[in-house]
Amino acid sequence: MLTKRLIIAAMFVLLLMAGNLQAGGDAARGAELAVDCADCHGDDGLGDDDIPRIAGLEKSYHFDQLKAFKSGERPDEDEMMVDYVVDLSDKDMADIAAYFATLPAE
Ligand code: HEC
């Protein structure tokens, strides 16, 4: 099961590498950085009852939310997000946003 997932993930990353030139933000690099996000948002980014979906979010919206969590402008009441964005650079956030924008929203 895990192996199968890894193979699918690896194929996906290769696909993204092929396609990332058209987008602002390096989605393939974002996929690597997004591994931690899956702990809560799920491998597919669809979230669950308590965690919002981030798959398919519009890139600039996603980037702005990550910036806002990092700066504290967007309150993070359960303090779940802040630990994960605090060390991300603007490029990291742009790459992550580019990656999730490639995932289907459902
Ligand atoms: C420990 C669990 C956890 C992890 C890990 C986590 N998140 Fe979240 N995330 C949340 C929760 C809970 C919320 C809802 C927070 C709120 O709205 O106050 C959220 C909200 C968000 C939102 C806002 C969605 C919207 O529709 O506005 C984005 C974007 C997001 N997370 C992206 C990420 C990314 C990217 C990562 C990895 C770098 C990540 N999250 C890691 C728990 C987590």
Boltz pocket constraint, residues with backbone or C-beta under 6 A from the ligand:
constraints:
  - pocket:
      binder: B
      contacts: [[A, 33], [A, 34], [A, 36], [A, 37], [A, 38], [A, 39], [A, 40], [A, 41], [A, 50], [A, 51], [A, 52], [A, 53], [A, 54], [A, 62], [A, 65], [A, 66], [A, 75], [A, 76], [A, 77], [A, 78], [A, 80], [A, 81], [A, 84], [A, 85], [A, 96]]
      max_distance: 6.0
